[in-house]
Amino acid sequence: MKLLGRLFALLLFLFLIPAFAEFKEIISEGTYNMGDGETPTVAESRALLQAKRAAVE
């Protein structure tokens, strides 16, 4: 009987939780000025980090 109750609760949560989800698309920009000795990969990751910060704010 416990197993049946747990199974019912699990199925209930699996079907109800996605029903309240909402998708939002956020577009943001980030810039970074490369200095001497930095690679483009580092500059790109720092610009991406700045864009993520701006999107959260």
N, C-alpha and C positions, 0 to 999 in steps of 0.2 A: 504494500500500500504506500510506503514511503517513496519507493522508486517511481510509482505512478504520479505522485504529487510533485516530485522533483522534475520529472519529465514534462508535466503540464506547465510548471513554472518556467522551465527553460524555453519551451515553445512559445509561451506567452511573451517573454522578454524578447525573443528573436523576431517576433512579428510586430511588436509594438515599438521598439526602439527605432528602427529605420523609418517608421511612419512620421516621426517628428524631425527628421533630418532635412536640412535646407542647404543648397549649394549656392555659394556666392563667388563671383569672379571679381578679383581685385587686380587692377592694373597699376603698376607703380614703376618709377624710374629711379635709378641710382647711378651716381657718377663717382669717379675716382681718378685723380691725377697721378699718373705713374711717376715714380722718382727713378733716379739712377740706380741700377743694380736690381731692379724688380722685374720679375717675369710677367708676361701678359696673363698668365694663369692666376697669379697672386692679385693682380689688379682687377681681374674679372671677379674673383671671389669676394674681394672687398666691396666692389660696386654692387654685387648681388646682396651682400649683407646690408648695405645702406638702403637698397630698395625694399628689402624685407622689413627693416625698421620703419621706413616711411609707410609701408602698407599697414603695419600693425597700429601705428599712431593714427 
